[in-house]
Amino acid sequence: MQIPRLHPDTIEEVKLRADIVDVVSEYVVLRKRGKDFVGLCPFHDEKSPSFTVSQTKQMYYCFGCQAGGNAIKFVMELGKRSFADVVLDLARRYQVPVQTLEPEQRQELQRQLSLREQLYEVLASSAQFYQHALRQSQGQKALQYLQSNRQLKEQTIQQFGLGYAPAGWETLYRYLVEDKHYPAQILEKAGLIKPRREGGGYYDVFRDRLMIPIRDVQGRVIAFGGRTLTDEQPKYLNSPETELFSKGKTLFALDQAKGGISQLDQAVVVEGYFDAIALHAAGINNAVASLGTALSLEQVRLILRYTESKQLVLNFDADKAGTNAAERAIGEIAELAYKGEVQLKILNLPDGKDADEYLHSHTPEDYGELLKNAPLWLDWQIQQIIQDRDLRQATDFQQVTQQLVKLLKNIANSDTRNYYVSYCAEILSLGDTRLIPLRVENLLTQIAPVATAYTKPVSAKKAWGGSKVSQSPLITERSLLEHAEALLLRIYLHCPEQRQAIIDELEERDLQFSLSHHRFLWQRILEISSSDGETRNFASPPDLISRLQDQFLEFGSEMELISHLFHVDEKNQKEILRTPQVVQAAIACMDLVMLEKRYRHFLELWQQTDPEAEPERYQSYYQAFYAEKIKLQQIDRQRLFSITELL
């Protein structure tokens, strides 16, 4: 809008009243350091704070990008706004009377600003009216409820501006329109009254309700929440969406909590107004309420503005309703949590209590201890999945595994995902540590079932002149290993005459079965052999297979992965008729895969090393991957038939 030139007195008064720490802290998390404040600069990306704010000088300066100035310039630069627009905004915030150089333009300026200003004004007057009504005879029931049921002290009632809306249909309307002469249209736009369907006129939205003012970050009343004192439904009634109020962009008590959130570097989100009020009354001043909706990205980003570590705790009841509320409140925040952009924790209070009820029978220190030990969201989710499930039952085990896989797939950070894969594997192993590797393998297979195409790596041009060794792209490294190891185990089970040769080959090449279910079977085979003192006199195939099957009765899921090895069909029979060649080729394939891994590892290290900065390490990595390359070529020559024939 076209803003008339502002009077110098107005500009000067804004500079005097607008505290730079107060202004900047709405956009930057500031920490006290000496007599100044520091934080991460909002004008450029940085990981270490170089942005300083001096309260004594009322100036800011960034040692990284050299941005600097006063409160007005800060808001101008950050929001790309005009000087006059910022001054007017700060004048409204700090209640500075606006004067212009042209008196005749004052009326036009007031007209342009009038709607929002009048809304703020009429809502402030309404809040005062409700507070006054609370102290009258008609408000005694509401006051008694606050003092007895909620156990709130007078200081807290005044701190949050709690009040009472009288039972009459037009009480507020008559006070504001007839006595204070506010336009009815403004009251309607503020969500305080509604037009009657018949006969004309208006009626009050809030009647016979305990009134809770909802304020913006600057502490201005923008809406109300009304709690019924009877059996009327709904129990809680919020103001409708208005020019000033959007439920999905507002958090109750943030104006009171922003300092505590910044100081404690943590925000606590509860579901109800009185939960937040009770926490503040108990000295826990970093709590806000979500107004009963799923947290939106706007709300989350609003909170995270005040916490450097981005730590957010959702505190809901521990009962079924509380669990559902927590899952509903998570809303869009789940995506941020999966990406690691917010440290989301879940606090369920015991005995199905909310924060208000809990503090009636426990100390603030008790609550603080629960807050300290609140689990991360992913841990909480996992506990919800396995709760009331018997993992020894096949159906429960399968359903839990599917839900865990779905959860793990969404974790973007690979380190975090690997940690939780191991954690879930421990849960699924039911205390048997021998099963953990197998569970890990199963989870990883379901999370990413499609393996990367198996191709021999391309060497650096400076080392190999651009040449490369090709391999069938249809064969994956995983499938190569799966088939080779499976063939070797099937031969061992069904061909006793080849068992010693297999053991000798594995020992000579220092090879282990890589896939966990194959490794698990091999360990059981070795245990049986060791218990029987078998070295040369091996058990017959039926005896060995029968004893293995007996052992695997308690391991249902493992049995599914290896049971096919205990049987021989026509195709398998043809393969094991060539046992000497198949054993040699299978061993070579296992060796090949291990060599490939070592080759890629050393090649990657070599390519990442600066030859000028670390010449010795550069040469060492070169020699290591070159040695693996020579071994790979020898393996290729040793194989009697191709890998594809094995498959």
C-alpha positions, -999 to +999 in steps of 0.1 A: +000+000+000+010+036-005+022+049+029+025+087+036+058+100+047+063+094+084+071+121+109+107+120+122+093+119+158+075+086+150+107+071+135+128+082+165+102+069+190+102+035+172+140+033+174+139+041+211+111+015+220+120-014+197+145-035+216+169-052+191+172-084+212+134-087+213+131-081+176+160-104+164+150-132+188+118-137+168+139-149+139+172-161+154+179-183+185+202-161+206+225-172+234+239-149+260+277-145+257+292-119+280+273-087+277+262-095+241+241-122+224+252-146+196+234-168+171+235-183+136+234-155+110+201-155+091+217-138+061+240-166+052+245-203+059+268-211+088+274-238+113+292-218+140+276-186+153+292-154+141+262-132+144+262-109+175+236-086+189+245-058+213+217-047+236+236-017+249+244-004+214+211-016+199+231-029+169+237-063+152+268-074+133+278-106+115+316-113+114+310-138+086+291-117+060+295-083+076+258-076+077+249-050+104+225-023+115+197-015+139+163-032+145+146-015+116+173-025+091+173-061+104+136-065+097+140-047+063+168-069+051+154-101+064+119-096+050+128-075+020+104-048+031+103-011+028+115+013+055+080+028+061+063-006+062+088-019+089+085+013+110+047+011+109+048-026+119+072-019+148+051+012+158+020-011+161+040-036+181+054-011+206+023+011+206+040+042+192+015+068+179+019+073+142+023+108+128+028+118+092+042+149+076+009+156+058-019+157+083-045+154+055-031+120+047-035+106+082-071+096+075-061+076+045-033+058+064-057+049+093-082+036+068-056+013+053-045+001+086-079+001+103-091-035+097-063-054+115-059-027+141-096-027+149-095-065+151-066-064+176-084-036+195-118-053+197-103-086+207-083-069+235-115-052+247-133-086+246-105-102+267-108-074+293-146-079+293-143-116+299-117-111+327-140-086+344-170-110+341-150-137+359-149-116+390-187-109+390-213-130+407-223-147+374-186-158+369-182-174+403-188-209+389-160-204+364-137-189+390-144-218+414-136-242+386-102-226+380-093-225+417-107-258+429-107-282+399-076-268+382-059-257+413-047-224+397-034-195+417-045-160+411-011-151+396-016-178+369-052-168+362-040-132+356-009-143+337-030-161+310-059-136+311-085-162+319-121-150+319-158-159+316-183-154+289-218-147+304-247-169+295-268-143+277-272-144+239-261-108+233-241-097+264-208-092+246-226-077+216-244-051+236-212-041+255-190-037+225-215-024+199-240-004+220-217+007+248-183+009+232-196+017+196-175-009+178-190-018+143-208-051+144-190-061+112-157-059+131-169-081+158-181-106+132-148-105+114-131-112+148-152-143+153-170-129+184-206-128+171-227-144+143-256-130+124-290-145+133-306-166+105-340-150+110-351-116+121-318-098+118-293-089+145-264-109+160-257-133+189-226-141+209-204-170+198-192-177+233-219-181+260-215-195+296-180-206+289-146-203+306-126-181+283-089-186+274-073-159+252-051-172+224-023-148+216+002-144+188+040-145+194+040-108+203+014-114+230-016-098+212-050-115+216-060-130+182-087-156+192-103-174+221-108-209+234-140-215+254-146-244+278-181-253+287-191-254+324-221-276+316-227-308+295-229-287+264-210-299+233-185-293+221-165-293+254-140-268+239-150-242+213-124-222+194-127-190+175-133-194+137-105-187+113-101-149+109-078-123+094-056-127+125-062-163+135-053-195+118-054-226+139-028-245+119-003-216+122-008-208+159+004-224+191-012-216+225+012-200+250+041-196+226+043-159+236+049-171+272+071-201+262+095-187+236+120-175+262+120-208+281+123-228+248+154-208+239+169-211+273+163-248+277+169-256+240+137-277+240+100-273+233+073-293+249+040-297+230+009-307+249-027-312+236-048-290+259-048-254+271-048-263+307-019-288+303+002-259+290-011-235+317-004-261+345+032-266+333+039-229+333+023-226+367+047-253+379+077-234+365+080-255+333+080-225+310+089-242+276+054-257+270+029-249+243-004-265+232-013-276+197-050-265+198-061-301+193-049-304+157-022-323+140+010-303+140+016-285+108+049-276+092+042-240+099+037-247+136+068-268+139+090-243+121+075-216+144+086-236+175+120-246+161+129-210+155+136-208+193+155-241+198+190-245+184+191-283+187+156-286+172+144-308+201+107-312+203+088-333+228+052-343+223+035-350+257+002-368+255-016-393+277-004-429+279-038-445+273-052-454+239-067-420+234-034-403+242-016-426+218-040-418+190-036-381+199+002-384+197+000-401+163-025-375+151-004-346+165+027-359+147+010-351+113+034-336+088+063-336+113+070-373+106+088-364+074+111-340+092+117-366+119+126-393+093+151-369+077+166-360+111+157-323+108+139-324+142+148-344+173+113-356+180+105-373+213+073-387+228+064-385+265+035-406+276+026-399+313+018-429+334-017-440+345-033-423+314-029-389+329-024-356+311+001-330+323-024-311+343-036-342+362-001-355+367+011-323+384-018-325+409-001-355+425+035-352+414+062-326+416+077-305+387+109-325+393+091-357+387+078-344+354+112-331+345+127-366+351+101-381+327+108-354+302+146-361+304+140-399+297+114-395+270+122-419+241+129-407+206+100-409+183+113-440+163+119-459+196+083-450+207+069-461+173+087-494+175+073-500+210+038-492+198+043-518+170+054-547+193+031-538+222+007-566+231+023-589+204+036-624+210+066-627+186+067-664+192+034-667+173+040-668+135+011-644+127+022-617+152+059-622+141+050-616+105+028-586+111+053-569+134+081-576+109+061-560+081+053-529+102+090-525+112+101-528+076+076-501+066+090-479+094+127-486+085+121-478+048+112-442+056+145-434+075+165-413+051+198-412+070+218-444+064+236-444+098+203-440+116+186-466+095+214-491+101+212-485+139+175-492+139+178-522+117+202-537+143+178-526+171+148-542+154+169-574+147+176-577+185+139-574+193+130-600+167+157-624+179+139-627+213+172-628+232+190-653+210+221-634+199+228-661+173+198-650+154+207-613+152+228-614+120+200-634+103+173-609+114+195-581+101+199-598+068+161-604+065+152-568+074+178-554+049+165-577+022+129-565+027+140-528+030+159-529-003+151-561-021+166-551-054+203-554-055+226-533-075+236-548-108+268-567-105+295-553-128+332-552-123+343-517-113+358-494-139+394-484-129+407-449-130+418-440-166+453-429-154+458-464-140+443-486-167+442-464-197+404-465-198+401-503-201+376-523-181+365-559-176+328-565-183+304-589-167+268-598-174+247-569-160+218-594-155+236-610-126+236-592-093+263-596-067+237-608-042+222-634-065+257-646-074+266-651-038+232-666-029+234-693-056+271-701-050+266-706-013+233-724-017+249-749-041+278-755-018+255-762+012+233-785-009+263-805-020+275-808+015+241-820+027+235-845+000+270-857-010+290-869+020+320-877-002+325-840-010+322-827+026+359-828+035+368-812+002+344-783+010+358-779+045+394-779+032+387-754+004+370-730+029+398-733+054+425-729+027+410-697+013+398-684+047+363-680+035+331-677+054+294-678+043+284-642+038+246-645+039+234-648+075+209-676+069+236-697+051+261-688+079+235-699+105+230-733+088+267-738+085+272-731+122+246-757+130+263-783+107+296-777+124+281-780+159+266-814+149+299-825+135+318-814+165+294-831+190+297-864+171+335-861+168+330-863+130+360-855+108+362-883+083+332-905+092+304-881+081+268-889+089+246-900+060+225-873+042+192-884+057+206-885+093+223-850+090+192-834+074+169-849+100+190-837+129+192-802+114+155-801+109+149-811+145+172-782+156+153-758+133+119-765+147+122-735+171+134-713+143+105-710+119+115-680+099+151-693+094+136-726+082+117-708+055+150-694+040+170-727+040+144-755+039+147-758+001+183-770+006+171-801+023+155-814-009+168-822-043+147-819-075+156-829-110+175-796-117+194-799-084+203-835-092+219-825-125+239-798-107+253-820-080+263-847-105+291-824-115+301-819-078+339-815-082+334-787-108+305-772-090+324-771-056+354-755-073+332-729-091+311-721-061+342-716-039+356-694-067+324-673-068+325-668-030+361-658-033+353-635-062+327-616-043+350-610-013+378-599-036+354-575-054+345-559-021+381-554-011+390-542-046+362-515-046+371-505-010+408-498-018+400-482-051+376-458-035+402-449-008+428-444-035+406-421-056+397-401-025+434-396-014+453-365-025+487-378-040+505-345-032+492-342+004+496-379+013+519-396-012+527-426+010+490-434+017+482-428-020+508-453-031+497-478-004+461-478-015+472-481-052+493-512-044+464-527-024+437-524-050+462-535-078+470-566-058+432-574-055+429-568-092+456-594-100+438-619-077+405-612-095+422-620-129+435-653-114+401-662-101+386-657-136+412-680-151+407-707-124+369-710-129+361-740-151+328-726-163+311-692-161+290-679-133+259-678-155+261-716-158+258-719-120+226-699-122 
